[in-house]
Amino acid sequence: QFSDTGSRKEHVKITSESKPGFLERLSETSGGMLLGLVTFLLAFYLLFTNEGRALRTAKSLDEGLSLVVPLDTIHRISQQNEGRLVHLSGALSTSKPLFDPSYGLSIQAVKLKRNVEMYQWVEYEDSKEYEENGEIKKETKYSYNTEWKSEVVNSRNFDKEIGHKNPSAMAVESFTAVSPNVQVGSFVLSKGLVDKIDNFKQLSLANLEDPHADVTRGGDYFYHSENPRRPEVGDLRVSFFYAGLSGDDPHLGSADKVTVIARQRGDQLVPYHTKSGDVLEILHPGDLPVEEVFQKEHQSNTMKTWALRAAGWLSMFVGISLMTRIFYTLVDWFPVVRDLVNIGLKAFAFCVATSLSLLTISVGWLFYRPLWALLVGLLSVVPIVVARSRVPPKKQQ
């Protein structure tokens, strides 16, 4: 049954299947064990390589801070700094503006992005399972709503495409134009440095005229629609974003300033290879002193390290849980025992994942900071000791 609330439609679908037998559940668990083993081994690789990467990056940043040469001027190239790591700040400049002739738009910037969205049907589903008369029933609620989407939504995958059909392609495509030559003073930025200029801002279209008769401007969008206030499926709207303003603009302000730390090679700024085996090619918005730049890089390295540590621990926890799931399957017809076993397995996975993660991290530090590696290695025993201390003495015997 359908209920129509404006542009939103929904219906409910119920499917049923017989409750899987013991052997079928055991087979599914065996497949999960294999997946768990892969996830478990992947966690070791992730944790170990992450520690080496983090320490290597930290050493490279310290090396860079000790070697970097602040430039007195960005408008003259000194041969004395050839091949050295240099620090400079200044306004961005490009040789010519970026154009979008289809909409009569141009801007003096490093990057110009055209973002095209189409008004489309989008399917959402909400499922719940329950047992009835020895069967497992799945009730799925499908709802459909019209929304602006920057990617084509394939309506062929909908549960009911009739009444919710989307076009297969957009008449106008999104794209990003990048200036071929970006400079700070007399220095040309490498592709890697240009890629770091990604602080996109939406471009106001208030000062532009409608480019075509079939295009209407509304706010900061160009609409390919007969009535932008009541769009229909298949209508388009186009917005623009820019990054790295590289010239003074009466509406947008002065050119953006950036701070760069890289190797000087002639009039180019290119990657600097450190003795630690890392690469320094740094760009930050604004006019920043050397110490602040390296402090930001250390903070970024720390955040990335902890994020990967958390991902490694979670991967290990999930892997252990999947590998030990077979014990839950063996007793899943006894509700009380099943719940106790489930709690025990989760606690076991938590303790083992924590201990093995700490142990892997300590091995990763062994060649760089042996003392810290020893301390973390000892810390890895704590979760097991705590878990063992909570077991009654009789059970320990």
N, C-alpha and C positions, 0 to 999 in steps of 0.2 A: 504494500500500500504506500502511496505517495502523499506527502503533505507539502504544500507549496507555501513558503513564507517569504514573499518578495522574490528575490533571486536565489533563495536557498531551497533546496529540495532534499528530501531524505526518505529512505526506506530501510526495512529490516529484513535480513535474510537469516534463516535458521538451517543449519546443516547438522546431521547426526552421523555418528559412526560407532561401531561396537567397541566396547572397552577392550583395550589391548591385553592379551594374555601375558603370563609371566615370561615366556620365552621371547615374545615380541619386545617386551620392556627390557629384557636382558640384552637383546640384540641392539636396541637403541643405545643402551648404556655403554656397550662395548665400543660403538662408534664414537660416543662422547669421550671415552677414555683415550682413544687415539688422538682426537682433537686436543684433549687436555695435555697429552704428552708433548705435542708440538708447541702448544702455548707455554708450557712449563719450560721447555728448552729455549724458546725464544726470549723468555724473561731473563735467563742467564746472559744471553748475548747482549740484550739491551742494557742491562745493568752494568755489565763489565765494560763494554765499549763507551758507555756514557761517562764513566768515571775517568777513563783515559782522555776522552775528549774534553771534559771539564777542566782537568788539571793542565792539559796541553794549552787550552785557550787561556787559562789564567796566567801561565808562564809566558805565553806570547804577549799578552797585554802588559805584563810587568816589563818584559824586554822592550816592547815598543815605547813605554813611558820613559825608559832610561835612554832611549836613542833618538826620540822625536826632536825635530828641529823646527821651532816656530818661525815662520817667515815674516820678515819686516814689511814686505809689500807683496801684493798679488799682481801688480801691473808690470813687474820686471822679473825675468827669469835669471836666476843666478846659477852659473855653471858649478859653483862650489857645492851645491846641494844635489848634484846629479847622482841618482841611485840611492839617495838617502830618504828616510822616512820624514815627511814634512807635515806641518800643521798649518792650516790657513782658513780664514773665514772671509766671506764676501757675498755679494749679490749674484744670483744666477743670471746668465745672459745666453741668448740663443741667436743664431744667425738670421732666422726668418720666422714669421708667425706660422701657427698651425691653422689649417683651414678645414672647414666642412662645407664644400660648395653646395651640397644638397639643401642646406638650410641657411646659407648665406652668413655663416658664422666664422670668425677668426679670432685668435687670441695669441698673445706672445707668452708662451708657456712651454715647459719641458714636455708635458703630456696633456693630451686632450682626449677625453673618453666620451663617446656617444653611447648612451644606455637606452635601449629600446625595450619597451614592455608591451605585452598584448593582453587584452581583456579576455580571460579564458575561464572555462569551468575547471574547478579543482575538486577532487574527491577526497573525502576524509572517512576513515573507518574506525569504529570503536567496538572491540570484541570482548566477549566474556564467555567462559566455559562453565558448564554445570553438568551434573550427572542425573539422569532420569531414566527409570526403568532399565537399568543395566547398560545404558548407552551414554556416551559422552556427546553432549549437544553444544554446539557453538553458535551463539547468537551474535551476529555482526550488524551493526547499524552503519549504513552508508549515508553520508550526507554530501551534498554538492552545493558549492557556492561559486559565484563569479568574482574573480580577483585579477588584479594587474600582476603579471608574471614576466620576468625577463627571459625565461626559458620556455620553450614550447612544451606544453603538457600533453602527453600522448593519451587522448581519450579512448583509444582502442583497449587500453588496459583497465578501463573502468568496469565496475560490475555491471552497470547499465549505461551503454553509450548513447542509446536513443534519448534524445532530448538534452544531451550534454556533450555534443560533438564539438571539438575544437579544430581550427585549421591546422594543417600539417606543417606549415612554415610561416615565417614572418616576411612581409613584403619589404621591410626595411631591416637591415642588420646592424647589430652593435659592433663597435670597433674602437680601438685605442690607437691614436697617432702619437708617435714619439719623435721629438726633434733629433735630427741626425748629428747635431753638433751643440753640445752644452758646455759652457765655460763658467769659471769663476775667475774673474780678472783675465789674465793671459793664459790660464791653465785650462786644458781640455779634460773633461771628466771621462773616465772609462765607462764601458757599458755597465759594469758591476755597480759603479757609483750611481749612475743614472737610474738603475733599477731600484735603488733605495729611495728615490724621490717618489713617494707613493701616498703623501698626505692629500688625498683628493678632496676638493671642495666643489659643491654644486654651483654651476654658473647661472647667474641671474639672467633671464631673457627679457627683462623689463624694457631694455633699450633696443630690442630688435623688432623688426616688422615680420608679419606672417610671410613666409617664403613662397607659398603656393596658394592657389585658390582652394585646394582641398585640405589645407592645413590650417588649424586654428591654434593660436597661442592662448594658453590659460595658465596664469601663474608662471612657474618656471618649467612648463612643459609645452611641447608642440603636439597637438592632437590630430591624428588621422581619424576623424570621427565626425558624423553629421551633427551630433549633439554631445559634446564632452561631458555635460552634466548627467546625461543618461546614456552611458556607453553601451554598446552591444558587443557580443562575443566576436572577436576578430578585429576590433578597433585597436589602434596603436597609440602609444604616447611616447614621446622622445624627450629625454633630458640630457644635459651635458655636465661633465665634471672636468676640472683641470687640476694639475699638480705642478708645483714649481713655477710660479709666476716669474717670468724672466724679463720683464720690462715694466716701466711705470705705466699704470692704466688709470684714467680719470675716474673710473667706477670701482675698480678693484684695489687700487692703492699702489704702493711701490713694490719693486721686485723682491722676491723672497730671498732671505739670506740663509746660507748653510755653512756648516763647519766640516772640513774634510781633513782626514788623516790618511795619507797614502804615500806611495813611493813616487818621487819625481823622476820622470824619464823624458828629457827634453822639455817640451811644453805640455806633456801629458801627465796625468795622475793615474797611476796603475797600482795593482796589488803589490804589497810588500810581503815577501816570504821570510818568516822568522826562523831562527835557529831551532826553535821548538817544533818546527814542522807545521805551523799554522800560517794563515794568511791574514794580514791586516789591510782592510779596505773599508774605512769607516766614514759614514756621512750622517750628520744630525742636523735638523733644522735649527736656525738661530745662530747667534754669535757666541760660541762657548769657549772657555779656556781649556787648555790641554787636560788639566787634572779632572775637570768635570766630565769631559768626553770619556776618558778611561774609566771613571767611576761609573758612568752609565753602562759602559760595556761590561764591566764586572757584575753589575746588578742584573743585566740581561743574561749573562752566563749563569749566574746563580739561579735565576728563575727557571731557565731552560733545564738546568741540571736537576732541580727538585721536581719539575714536571715529568721528566723522563724517569726519575726514581719512582715516583708515584705510579707511572704507567707500568714500569717493570714489576713493582710489588703487586699491582692489581692483576697483571698478566700471570704472575706466579700463583696468586691466590685462586684465580679462576681455573688455572691448569690443575692445581691440586684438588680443587673441588670436583672437577669433572672426572679426574682419575679415581677418586674415592667414592664417586656416586654409586658404584655397584653395591656397596654395603647398604645404602639406603634402599636400593631396588630389592635386595634380598629380604627386607623386612617390611616392605611398604604396605602389606596387607594387615599389619598390626598397628593400629593408629597410635597408641601410646608409645610403643617401642620405636615406631617410625619417627615420631617427633623428637624423642630423646636422642636417637642416632643422628638425626639431622643437625641438632644443636651441637652434638659432639664433633661431627665432621666439620662444621663451620669453624668451631674453636680450634680444631686440629689444623685446618688449612690456614687459619690466621696466624697461629704460632709458628708453623713451619715456614710459611711464606715470609714472615718477618725475619726469622732467624737466617734463612738462606739468602734473603735480600741483603741483610747486613754483612753476611759472610762474603758474598760476591763483591759488594762494594769495598770491603777491606782488601780483597785480593787485587781489585783494580787499583788500589792505592799503594800496594806493596812496593812497587818499583819507584814510586815518586815520594811517598811519605811513610816510611816503614813504621814509625812510632804511632801515627794515627791509624795505620792499618791494623796494628796489634790491638789498639784500644777498641776499634770498631769490631774486630774479630771477637774480643771478649764480650762485647755488648751483645753480640748475636746469640750468646748462650742464655741471656736473661729471660727471653720469652719462654724457653723450654723449662728453665728452672722454676719460673713463676707458675707455669701450668702444672708442673710436677708437684710443687708444694701444696697445690689445692686439692690433690688427690688424697683421700683418706689413707692412713698408714696401712690398714689391712689390705687395701687394693694394691698398694705399692709392693707389698710382700707377695 
